[in-house]
């Protein structure tokens, strides 16, 4: 199964070290391949790689696409989208 979801970074500080580690922690809980694409820059990060997620360079308002491929792809996309849209519980 291939699932994609577009959304925007909503927290004021964007995706920095703490949110990056939260994304990786959630992604590691799924068997599917998960990536996040920064639509503005075109950079696509493996969501299970802390360094790559940090390299997204995604301040508030950045357009992202979460992409997951595998049996639990929908669950992975839903979980990461919930985290991002919640503002990483920072606001």
Biopython code that builds the backbone (N, CA, C, O; Angstrom):
import numpy as np
from Bio.PDB.StructureBuilder import StructureBuilder

atoms = [
    (1, "UNK", "N", (0.836, -1.177, 0.000)),
    (1, "UNK", "CA", (0.000, 0.000, 0.000)),
    (1, "UNK", "C", (0.885, 1.246, 0.000)),
    (1, "UNK", "O", (1.886, 1.302, 0.714)),
    (2, "UNK", "N", (0.517, 2.225, -0.789)),
    (2, "UNK", "CA", (1.238, 3.489, -0.890)),
    (2, "UNK", "C", (0.298, 4.601, -0.446)),
    (2, "UNK", "O", (-0.774, 4.774, -1.027)),
    (3, "UNK", "N", (0.691, 5.365, 0.589)),
    (3, "UNK", "CA", (-0.158, 6.429, 1.127)),
    (3, "UNK", "C", (0.635, 7.725, 1.161)),
    (3, "UNK", "O", (1.793, 7.745, 1.575)),
    (4, "UNK", "N", (0.005, 8.805, 0.723)),
    (4, "UNK", "CA", (0.627, 10.129, 0.771)),
    (4, "UNK", "C", (-0.356, 11.117, 1.374)),
    (4, "UNK", "O", (-1.564, 11.030, 1.155)),
    (5, "UNK", "N", (0.188, 12.068, 2.144)),
    (5, "UNK", "CA", (-0.659, 13.097, 2.755)),
    (5, "UNK", "C", (0.112, 14.413, 2.788)),
    (5, "UNK", "O", (1.243, 14.469, 3.271)),
    (6, "UNK", "N", (-0.512, 15.467, 2.271)),
    (6, "UNK", "CA", (0.095, 16.802, 2.288)),
    (6, "UNK", "C", (-0.413, 17.575, 3.501)),
    (6, "UNK", "O", (-1.589, 17.504, 3.858)),
    (7, "UNK", "N", (0.506, 18.319, 4.128)),
    (7, "UNK", "CA", (0.142, 19.165, 5.263)),
    (7, "UNK", "C", (1.175, 20.254, 5.438)),
    (7, "UNK", "O", (2.188, 20.277, 4.738)),
    (8, "UNK", "N", (0.921, 21.168, 6.382)),
    (8, "UNK", "CA", (1.860, 22.251, 6.650)),
    (8, "UNK", "C", (2.328, 22.168, 8.095)),
    (8, "UNK", "O", (1.587, 21.742, 8.981)),
    (9, "UNK", "N", (3.570, 22.583, 8.314)),
    (9, "UNK", "CA", (4.119, 22.647, 9.669)),
    (9, "UNK", "C", (3.409, 23.797, 10.379)),
    (9, "UNK", "O", (3.398, 24.924, 9.885)),
    (10, "UNK", "N", (2.813, 23.507, 11.547)),
    (10, "UNK", "CA", (2.009, 24.517, 12.223)),
    (10, "UNK", "C", (2.648, 25.093, 13.485)),
    (10, "UNK", "O", (2.261, 26.175, 13.925)),
    (11, "UNK", "N", (3.620, 24.392, 14.078)),
    (11, "UNK", "CA", (4.190, 24.942, 15.307)),
    (11, "UNK", "C", (5.161, 26.076, 14.981)),
    (11, "UNK", "O", (5.811, 26.070, 13.937)),
    (12, "UNK", "N", (5.248, 27.045, 15.885)),
    (12, "UNK", "CA", (6.010, 28.272, 15.648)),
    (12, "UNK", "C", (7.490, 28.019, 15.383)),
    (12, "UNK", "O", (8.100, 28.733, 14.587)),
    (13, "UNK", "N", (8.074, 27.025, 16.030)),
    (13, "UNK", "CA", (9.508, 26.783, 15.897)),
    (13, "UNK", "C", (9.860, 25.832, 14.756)),
    (13, "UNK", "O", (11.039, 25.594, 14.495)),
    (14, "UNK", "N", (8.869, 25.292, 14.083)),
    (14, "UNK", "CA", (9.123, 24.381, 12.976)),
    (14, "UNK", "C", (9.660, 23.040, 13.457)),
    (14, "UNK", "O", (9.554, 22.703, 14.636)),
    (15, "UNK", "N", (10.232, 22.285, 12.542)),
    (15, "UNK", "CA", (10.779, 20.972, 12.883)),
    (15, "UNK", "C", (12.259, 21.145, 13.228)),
    (15, "UNK", "O", (13.114, 21.266, 12.350)),
    (16, "UNK", "N", (12.530, 21.154, 14.527)),
    (16, "UNK", "CA", (13.897, 21.260, 15.034)),
    (16, "UNK", "C", (14.252, 19.944, 15.709)),
    (16, "UNK", "O", (13.614, 18.931, 15.422)),
    (17, "UNK", "N", (15.234, 19.915, 16.586)),
    (17, "UNK", "CA", (15.742, 18.657, 17.154)),
    (17, "UNK", "C", (14.668, 17.834, 17.875)),
    (17, "UNK", "O", (14.533, 16.639, 17.614)),
    (18, "UNK", "N", (13.919, 18.446, 18.759)),
    (18, "UNK", "CA", (12.921, 17.690, 19.522)),
    (18, "UNK", "C", (11.830, 17.099, 18.624)),
    (18, "UNK", "O", (11.566, 15.899, 18.707)),
    (19, "UNK", "N", (11.182, 17.912, 17.762)),
    (19, "UNK", "CA", (10.191, 17.336, 16.852)),
    (19, "UNK", "C", (10.781, 16.264, 15.930)),
    (19, "UNK", "O", (10.119, 15.272, 15.625)),
    (20, "UNK", "N", (12.014, 16.465, 15.493)),
    (20, "UNK", "CA", (12.652, 15.459, 14.632)),
    (20, "UNK", "C", (12.741, 14.122, 15.341)),
    (20, "UNK", "O", (12.437, 13.081, 14.760)),
    (21, "UNK", "N", (13.160, 14.152, 16.604)),
    (21, "UNK", "CA", (13.283, 12.895, 17.349)),
    (21, "UNK", "C", (11.917, 12.259, 17.587)),
    (21, "UNK", "O", (11.803, 11.034, 17.627)),
    (22, "UNK", "N", (10.886, 13.078, 17.744)),
    (22, "UNK", "CA", (9.528, 12.544, 17.919)),
    (22, "UNK", "C", (9.050, 11.857, 16.639)),
    (22, "UNK", "O", (8.430, 10.795, 16.693)),
    (23, "UNK", "N", (9.340, 12.466, 15.497)),
    (23, "UNK", "CA", (8.957, 11.878, 14.207)),
    (23, "UNK", "C", (9.656, 10.536, 14.021)),
    (23, "UNK", "O", (9.028, 9.552, 13.629)),
    (24, "UNK", "N", (10.962, 10.497, 14.305)),
    (24, "UNK", "CA", (11.735, 9.264, 14.142)),
    (24, "UNK", "C", (11.204, 8.176, 15.070)),
    (24, "UNK", "O", (11.054, 7.025, 14.661)),
    (25, "UNK", "N", (10.920, 8.540, 16.315)),
    (25, "UNK", "CA", (10.423, 7.554, 17.290)),
    (25, "UNK", "C", (9.114, 6.928, 16.807)),
    (25, "UNK", "O", (8.941, 5.711, 16.887)),
    (26, "UNK", "N", (8.211, 7.739, 16.317)),
    (26, "UNK", "CA", (6.933, 7.216, 15.811)),
    (26, "UNK", "C", (7.170, 6.362, 14.565)),
    (26, "UNK", "O", (6.610, 5.271, 14.449)),
    (27, "UNK", "N", (7.989, 6.845, 13.639)),
    (27, "UNK", "CA", (8.244, 6.131, 12.389)),
    (27, "UNK", "C", (8.844, 4.751, 12.623)),
    (27, "UNK", "O", (8.513, 3.794, 11.923)),
    (28, "UNK", "N", (9.727, 4.656, 13.609)),
    (28, "UNK", "CA", (10.389, 3.382, 13.907)),
    (28, "UNK", "C", (9.403, 2.321, 14.400)),
    (28, "UNK", "O", (9.714, 1.130, 14.382)),
    (29, "UNK", "N", (8.238, 2.739, 14.832)),
    (29, "UNK", "CA", (7.227, 1.803, 15.311)),
    (29, "UNK", "C", (6.448, 1.112, 14.199)),
    (29, "UNK", "O", (5.576, 0.287, 14.471)),
    (30, "UNK", "N", (6.756, 1.441, 12.961)),
    (30, "UNK", "CA", (6.036, 0.864, 11.826)),
    (30, "UNK", "C", (7.003, 0.103, 10.927)),
    (30, "UNK", "O", (8.184, 0.438, 10.838)),
    (31, "UNK", "N", (6.486, -0.922, 10.267)),
    (31, "UNK", "CA", (7.302, -1.743, 9.372)),
    (31, "UNK", "C", (7.487, -1.100, 8.000)),
    (31, "UNK", "O", (8.467, -1.384, 7.311)),
    (32, "UNK", "N", (6.565, -0.247, 7.603)),
    (32, "UNK", "CA", (6.612, 0.346, 6.269)),
    (32, "UNK", "C", (7.768, 1.338, 6.141)),
    (32, "UNK", "O", (8.330, 1.795, 7.135)),
    (33, "UNK", "N", (8.101, 1.653, 4.908)),
    (33, "UNK", "CA", (9.064, 2.718, 4.619)),
    (33, "UNK", "C", (8.326, 4.044, 4.714)),
    (33, "UNK", "O", (7.239, 4.200, 4.157)),
    (34, "UNK", "N", (8.921, 4.997, 5.422)),
    (34, "UNK", "CA", (8.282, 6.294, 5.615)),
    (34, "UNK", "C", (9.264, 7.396, 5.249)),
    (34, "UNK", "O", (10.422, 7.376, 5.667)),
    (35, "UNK", "N", (8.793, 8.352, 4.470)),
    (35, "UNK", "CA", (9.618, 9.512, 4.160)),
    (35, "UNK", "C", (8.763, 10.770, 4.258)),
    (35, "UNK", "O", (7.535, 10.722, 4.201)),
    (36, "UNK", "N", (9.452, 11.889, 4.407)),
    (36, "UNK", "CA", (8.780, 13.189, 4.464)),
    (36, "UNK", "C", (9.469, 14.092, 3.456)),
    (36, "UNK", "O", (10.691, 14.240, 3.465)),
    (37, "UNK", "N", (8.676, 14.685, 2.597)),
    (37, "UNK", "CA", (9.217, 15.563, 1.558)),
    (37, "UNK", "C", (8.883, 17.014, 1.874)),
    (37, "UNK", "O", (7.733, 17.349, 2.157)),
    (38, "UNK", "N", (9.894, 17.867, 1.823)),
    (38, "UNK", "CA", (9.702, 19.306, 1.926)),
    (38, "UNK", "C", (9.346, 19.775, 0.512)),
    (38, "UNK", "O", (10.201, 19.798, -0.373)),
    (39, "UNK", "N", (8.105, 20.140, 0.313)),
    (39, "UNK", "CA", (7.621, 20.518, -1.018)),
    (39, "UNK", "C", (8.355, 21.757, -1.527)),
    (39, "UNK", "O", (8.634, 21.873, -2.720)),
    (40, "UNK", "N", (8.666, 22.679, -0.617)),
    (40, "UNK", "CA", (9.303, 23.936, -1.008)),
    (40, "UNK", "C", (10.722, 23.726, -1.553)),
    (40, "UNK", "O", (11.103, 24.350, -2.543)),
    (41, "UNK", "N", (11.505, 22.845, -0.905)),
    (41, "UNK", "CA", (12.890, 22.628, -1.328)),
    (41, "UNK", "C", (13.069, 21.393, -2.203)),
    (41, "UNK", "O", (14.057, 21.280, -2.928)),
    (42, "UNK", "N", (12.110, 20.464, -2.135)),
    (42, "UNK", "CA", (12.217, 19.218, -2.871)),
    (42, "UNK", "C", (12.984, 18.133, -2.129)),
    (42, "UNK", "O", (13.068, 17.000, -2.604)),
    (43, "UNK", "N", (13.551, 18.469, -0.954)),
    (43, "UNK", "CA", (14.325, 17.491, -0.184)),
    (43, "UNK", "C", (13.394, 16.447, 0.427)),
    (43, "UNK", "O", (12.367, 16.791, 1.011)),
    (44, "UNK", "N", (13.756, 15.174, 0.290)),
    (44, "UNK", "CA", (12.965, 14.087, 0.863)),
    (44, "UNK", "C", (13.804, 13.335, 1.881)),
    (44, "UNK", "O", (14.896, 12.862, 1.568)),
    (45, "UNK", "N", (13.289, 13.227, 3.104)),
    (45, "UNK", "CA", (14.017, 12.607, 4.210)),
    (45, "UNK", "C", (13.409, 11.265, 4.582)),
    (45, "UNK", "O", (12.188, 11.105, 4.599)),
    (46, "UNK", "N", (14.269, 10.308, 4.877)),
    (46, "UNK", "CA", (13.834, 9.048, 5.474)),
    (46, "UNK", "C", (13.371, 9.384, 6.885)),
    (46, "UNK", "O", (14.164, 9.870, 7.692)),
    (47, "UNK", "N", (12.110, 9.137, 7.196)),
    (47, "UNK", "CA", (11.551, 9.524, 8.489)),
    (47, "UNK", "C", (12.099, 8.696, 9.649)),
    (47, "UNK", "O", (11.813, 8.990, 10.809)),
    (48, "UNK", "N", (12.876, 7.676, 9.345)),
    (48, "UNK", "CA", (13.486, 6.851, 10.394)),
    (48, "UNK", "C", (14.943, 7.261, 10.643)),
    (48, "UNK", "O", (15.642, 6.623, 11.430)),
    (49, "UNK", "N", (15.393, 8.316, 9.976)),
    (49, "UNK", "CA", (16.762, 8.809, 10.121)),
    (49, "UNK", "C", (16.743, 10.174, 10.809)),
    (49, "UNK", "O", (16.274, 11.150, 10.225)),
    (50, "UNK", "N", (17.249, 10.255, 12.046)),
    (50, "UNK", "CA", (17.243, 11.542, 12.758)),
    (50, "UNK", "C", (17.947, 12.659, 11.977)),
    (50, "UNK", "O", (17.448, 13.783, 11.922)),
    (51, "UNK", "N", (19.082, 12.358, 11.384)),
    (51, "UNK", "CA", (19.832, 13.367, 10.649)),
    (51, "UNK", "C", (19.049, 13.867, 9.438)),
    (51, "UNK", "O", (18.990, 15.071, 9.187)),
    (52, "UNK", "N", (18.453, 12.949, 8.692)),
    (52, "UNK", "CA", (17.702, 13.359, 7.501)),
    (52, "UNK", "C", (16.475, 14.190, 7.866)),
    (52, "UNK", "O", (16.162, 15.159, 7.175)),
    (53, "UNK", "N", (15.777, 13.827, 8.943)),
    (53, "UNK", "CA", (14.596, 14.602, 9.345)),
    (53, "UNK", "C", (15.024, 16.017, 9.756)),
    (53, "UNK", "O", (14.335, 16.988, 9.440)),
    (54, "UNK", "N", (16.150, 16.136, 10.454)),
    (54, "UNK", "CA", (16.663, 17.463, 10.820)),
    (54, "UNK", "C", (16.997, 18.286, 9.572)),
    (54, "UNK", "O", (16.850, 19.508, 9.568)),
    (55, "UNK", "N", (17.445, 17.609, 8.520)),
    (55, "UNK", "CA", (17.844, 18.296, 7.288)),
    (55, "UNK", "C", (16.646, 18.764, 6.458)),
    (55, "UNK", "O", (16.836, 19.399, 5.420)),
    (56, "UNK", "N", (15.429, 18.467, 6.887)),
    (56, "UNK", "CA", (14.248, 18.930, 6.157)),
    (56, "UNK", "C", (14.185, 20.455, 6.081)),
    (56, "UNK", "O", (13.617, 21.017, 5.145)),
    (57, "UNK", "N", (14.782, 21.122, 7.088)),
    (57, "UNK", "CA", (14.747, 22.582, 7.138)),
    (57, "UNK", "C", (13.309, 23.055, 6.949)),
    (57, "UNK", "O", (12.969, 23.681, 5.944)),
    (58, "UNK", "N", (12.462, 22.737, 7.951)),
    (58, "UNK", "CA", (11.028, 22.979, 7.830)),
    (58, "UNK", "C", (10.523, 23.917, 8.921)),
    (58, "UNK", "O", (10.039, 23.459, 9.956)),
    (59, "UNK", "N", (10.634, 25.243, 8.697)),
    (59, "UNK", "CA", (10.066, 26.189, 9.653)),
    (59, "UNK", "C", (8.543, 26.212, 9.550)),
    (59, "UNK", "O", (7.953, 25.569, 8.682)),
    (60, "UNK", "N", (7.930, 26.955, 10.440)),
    (60, "UNK", "CA", (6.471, 27.085, 10.446)),
    (60, "UNK", "C", (5.978, 27.494, 9.062)),
    (60, "UNK", "O", (6.533, 28.396, 8.435)),
    (61, "UNK", "N", (4.936, 26.825, 8.597)),
    (61, "UNK", "CA", (4.333, 27.132, 7.299)),
    (61, "UNK", "C", (4.869, 26.320, 6.143)),
    (61, "UNK", "O", (4.342, 26.408, 5.034)),
    (62, "UNK", "N", (5.914, 25.524, 6.374)),
    (62, "UNK", "CA", (6.486, 24.702, 5.313)),
    (62, "UNK", "C", (5.488, 23.633, 4.862)),
    (62, "UNK", "O", (4.854, 22.982, 5.692)),
    (63, "UNK", "N", (5.356, 23.459, 3.570)),
    (63, "UNK", "CA", (4.493, 22.404, 3.016)),
    (63, "UNK", "C", (5.274, 21.099, 2.974)),
    (63, "UNK", "O", (6.382, 21.036, 2.442)),
    (64, "UNK", "N", (4.674, 20.055, 3.546)),
    (64, "UNK", "CA", (5.288, 18.731, 3.582)),
    (64, "UNK", "C", (4.359, 17.709, 2.957)),
    (64, "UNK", "O", (3.147, 17.914, 2.884)),
    (65, "UNK", "N", (4.940, 16.604, 2.507)),
    (65, "UNK", "CA", (4.163, 15.432, 2.098)),
    (65, "UNK", "C", (4.745, 14.244, 2.846)),
    (65, "UNK", "O", (5.943, 13.972, 2.757)),
    (66, "UNK", "N", (3.895, 13.535, 3.586)),
    (66, "UNK", "CA", (4.296, 12.308, 4.258)),
    (66, "UNK", "C", (4.006, 11.174, 3.289)),
    (66, "UNK", "O", (2.901, 11.076, 2.756)),
    (67, "UNK", "N", (4.996, 10.318, 3.059)),
    (67, "UNK", "CA", (4.866, 9.215, 2.103)),
    (67, "UNK", "C", (5.212, 7.915, 2.816)),
    (67, "UNK", "O", (6.279, 7.799, 3.419)),
    (68, "UNK", "N", (4.327, 6.953, 2.750)),
    (68, "UNK", "CA", (4.595, 5.656, 3.368)),
    (68, "UNK", "C", (4.227, 4.540, 2.392)),
    (68, "UNK", "O", (3.218, 4.607, 1.689)),
    (69, "UNK", "N", (5.079, 3.509, 2.373)),
    (69, "UNK", "CA", (4.868, 2.366, 1.486)),
    (69, "UNK", "C", (5.027, 1.096, 2.301)),
    (69, "UNK", "O", (6.083, 0.845, 2.882)),
    (70, "UNK", "N", (3.961, 0.292, 2.340)),
    (70, "UNK", "CA", (4.002, -0.961, 3.084)),
    (70, "UNK", "C", (2.650, -1.276, 3.692)),
    (70, "UNK", "O", (1.684, -0.530, 3.529)),
    (71, "UNK", "N", (2.602, -2.404, 4.398)),
    (71, "UNK", "CA", (1.335, -2.890, 4.943)),
    (71, "UNK", "C", (0.684, -1.932, 5.944)),
    (71, "UNK", "O", (-0.539, -1.793, 5.955)),
    (72, "UNK", "N", (1.482, -1.276, 6.777)),
    (72, "UNK", "CA", (0.920, -0.385, 7.796)),
    (72, "UNK", "C", (1.107, 1.090, 7.424)),
    (72, "UNK", "O", (1.209, 1.949, 8.300)),
    (73, "UNK", "N", (1.149, 1.372, 6.134)),
    (73, "UNK", "CA", (1.401, 2.725, 5.646)),
    (73, "UNK", "C", (0.363, 3.731, 6.130)),
    (73, "UNK", "O", (0.722, 4.829, 6.554)),
    (74, "UNK", "N", (-0.906, 3.377, 6.073)),
    (74, "UNK", "CA", (-1.945, 4.325, 6.492)),
    (74, "UNK", "C", (-1.804, 4.667, 7.971)),
    (74, "UNK", "O", (-1.942, 5.827, 8.357)),
    (75, "UNK", "N", (-1.533, 3.675, 8.785)),
    (75, "UNK", "CA", (-1.359, 3.923, 10.220)),
    (75, "UNK", "C", (-0.167, 4.842, 10.480)),
    (75, "UNK", "O", (-0.241, 5.737, 11.322)),
    (76, "UNK", "N", (0.922, 4.623, 9.760)),
    (76, "UNK", "CA", (2.118, 5.447, 9.925)),
    (76, "UNK", "C", (1.846, 6.899, 9.530)),
    (76, "UNK", "O", (2.197, 7.826, 10.260)),
    (77, "UNK", "N", (1.228, 7.082, 8.387)),
    (77, "UNK", "CA", (0.917, 8.438, 7.918)),
    (77, "UNK", "C", (-0.012, 9.142, 8.904)),
    (77, "UNK", "O", (0.195, 10.312, 9.226)),
    (78, "UNK", "N", (-1.025, 8.440, 9.378)),
    (78, "UNK", "CA", (-1.964, 9.036, 10.336)),
    (78, "UNK", "C", (-1.258, 9.458, 11.617)),
    (78, "UNK", "O", (-1.517, 10.544, 12.135)),
    (79, "UNK", "N", (-0.372, 8.617, 12.132)),
    (79, "UNK", "CA", (0.323, 8.906, 13.382)),
    (79, "UNK", "C", (1.262, 10.107, 13.230)),
    (79, "UNK", "O", (1.304, 10.971, 14.106)),
    (80, "UNK", "N", (2.002, 10.166, 12.142)),
    (80, "UNK", "CA", (2.924, 11.280, 11.933)),
    (80, "UNK", "C", (2.151, 12.567, 11.661)),
    (80, "UNK", "O", (2.531, 13.630, 12.153)),
    (81, "UNK", "N", (1.087, 12.487, 10.896)),
    (81, "UNK", "CA", (0.266, 13.663, 10.614)),
    (81, "UNK", "C", (-0.339, 14.219, 11.899)),
    (81, "UNK", "O", (-0.389, 15.434, 12.086)),
    (82, "UNK", "N", (-0.791, 13.352, 12.771)),
    (82, "UNK", "CA", (-1.360, 13.803, 14.045)),
    (82, "UNK", "C", (-0.308, 14.545, 14.863)),
    (82, "UNK", "O", (-0.596, 15.581, 15.462)),
    (83, "UNK", "N", (0.904, 14.014, 14.885)),
    (83, "UNK", "CA", (1.995, 14.653, 15.615)),
    (83, "UNK", "C", (2.298, 16.039, 15.044)),
    (83, "UNK", "O", (2.421, 17.010, 15.791)),
    (84, "UNK", "N", (2.416, 16.126, 13.726)),
    (84, "UNK", "CA", (2.759, 17.403, 13.097)),
    (84, "UNK", "C", (1.637, 18.429, 13.255)),
    (84, "UNK", "O", (1.899, 19.588, 13.577)),
    (85, "UNK", "N", (0.396, 18.013, 13.032)),
    (85, "UNK", "CA", (-0.724, 18.958, 13.140)),
    (85, "UNK", "C", (-0.993, 19.373, 14.574)),
    (85, "UNK", "O", (-1.604, 20.416, 14.806)),
    (86, "UNK", "N", (-0.551, 18.583, 15.542)),
    (86, "UNK", "CA", (-0.710, 18.959, 16.958)),
    (86, "UNK", "C", (0.316, 20.003, 17.369)),
    (86, "UNK", "O", (0.269, 20.512, 18.489)),
    (87, "UNK", "N", (1.250, 20.327, 16.466)),
    (87, "UNK", "CA", (2.297, 21.286, 16.790)),
    (87, "UNK", "C", (3.343, 20.715, 17.722)),
    (87, "UNK", "O", (4.049, 21.455, 18.406)),
    (88, "UNK", "N", (3.442, 19.375, 17.750)),
    (88, "UNK", "CA", (4.403, 18.674, 18.594)),
    (88, "UNK", "C", (4.205, 19.019, 20.067)),
    (88, "UNK", "O", (5.131, 18.934, 20.873)),
    (89, "UNK", "N", (2.972, 19.409, 20.398)),
    (89, "UNK", "CA", (2.613, 19.803, 21.770)),
    (89, "UNK", "C", (3.498, 20.930, 22.303)),
    (89, "UNK", "O", (3.764, 21.004, 23.503)),
    (90, "UNK", "N", (3.945, 21.797, 21.413)),
    (90, "UNK", "CA", (4.800, 22.924, 21.812)),
    (90, "UNK", "C", (4.029, 24.221, 21.978)),
    (90, "UNK", "O", (4.460, 25.101, 22.724)),
    (91, "UNK", "N", (2.915, 24.357, 21.312)),
    (91, "UNK", "CA", (2.187, 25.628, 21.359)),
    (91, "UNK", "C", (1.131, 25.644, 22.446)),
    (91, "UNK", "O", (0.433, 26.644, 22.613)),
]
sb = StructureBuilder()
sb.init_structure("model")
sb.init_model(0)
sb.init_chain("A")
sb.init_seg("    ")
for serial, (resi, resn, name, xyz) in enumerate(atoms, 1):
    if name == "N":
        sb.init_residue(resn, " ", resi, " ")
    sb.init_atom(name, np.array(xyz, "f"), 0.0, 1.0, " ", f" {name:<3s}", serial, name[0])
structure = sb.get_structure()
